[in-house]
Amino acid sequence: MNIGNPPPAARSDGRSPGDLRPITFTLNVQKWAEGSCRVRVGDTEVLCAATITDRVPPHLRGKGTGWVTAEYSMLPRATTERSDRESVKGRIGGRTHEIQRLIGRSLRGVVDLSKLGERTITVDCDVLQADGGTRCASITGGYVALAAALKTYGMERLIVGKVAAVSVGVVNGIAMLDLDYSEDSHAEVDFNVVGTDAGTYVELQGTAEGRPFDRQRVDSLLDLANLGLGRLFEAQDTILSTVRR
């Protein structure tokens, strides 16, 4: 029993610095999508749906290769205060554009596009509830939706790897894995790490909010992120093992 203030290494939800938030995947949440998944990471929840169509963007027509792309959006009350829908504003915001391009790049890196044929897989990621790490949850859940769609339609051979994403950061001088909003909002250092099960990276995006960080700090945060990515790959494998053609 802890009495009084929690020890410095404790977090508001009781996790230790190296713990992921609880993660769950629910498959087939949308009837008509070729693959769909609701991913919940702590209190962040994202609906991911993969659609396969027999067409490609104009620049790929006649080349015999496929394409994987993504769209990302956040529901108005996914956050503590209501935000306007971007469709009402008439344009996609810079943050949204950046995130959906990242999701698309991440997913393309683990699909053999040359064997997909002239097909496009679009992965829609809609944030139902946000409590930090929405882009990481979208990539991790988007992969599950994509892989479930390909596996369901007998195209699992096109999957050449796994991809997931996790945040790491320094909060009150302590390196922490998988930041929620309360931690992310006042982190001294904040990293988003997108990696594959081959030990390669799609993106490393890190920011110092106060003092600059050194190479030793980067290495320690990447080591922590790699531990988290390994656990996410295991969770993805577990849910995808239940998919049947």
PyMOL commands that set and color helices and strands:
alter all, ss='L'
color gray80, all
select helices_A, chain A and resi 58-60+86-89+94-108+113-116+134-152+156-158+181-184+215-240
alter helices_A, ss='H'
color red, helices_A
select strands_A, chain A and resi 23-27+35-41+44-53+67-74+120-129+163-171+174-177+189-196+201-208
alter strands_A, ss='S'
color yellow, strands_A
deselect
rebuild
show_as cartoon
